[in-house]
């Protein structure tokens, strides 16, 4: 079952990163990476067309209270979201507390091991402080970068499903799970 989560007052530190609540002052950094072709498509959304689109989405992050901004050297370079997972796809977890992690990273920082560091910090917090029993992560079959992040963080593939992107394309997705 989807456990209630509010990370709007949580700050996590790793060796190189700070995971923290989003602020409206992060808008320029957010738009900078979210407007780049090839970033959002890996997570099922199109590049932001303008800063107003980024503002609308940032306001949603602030309202839902389930998104970490990933900060590196004083700049927001990505996010880790603690989303609700589709309970119909994983009925075997109906009696356990869980959530789904979604993540995105600025293309400028790919290949440096930063996202596994961020995902691991979020996972440890969710297991240790929020008492979750499991976490779900998905990635499109062709997205090797996300697959590697999930493998490095101890997620294991459990099933393949179909995912409809925000722009209406149906893609094959692997669902992976990590248990406490």
Secondary structure, 3 states (H helix, E strand, C coil): CECCCCCCCCCEECCCEEEEECCHHHHHHHHHHHCCCCCHHHHCCCCCCCHHHHHHHHHHHHHHCCEEEEEECCEEEEEEEEECCCCCCCHHHCCCCEEEEEEEECHHHCCCCHHHHHHHHHHHHHHHCCCCCEEEEEEECCCHHHHHHHHHCCCEEEEEEEEECCCCCEEEEEEEEEEC
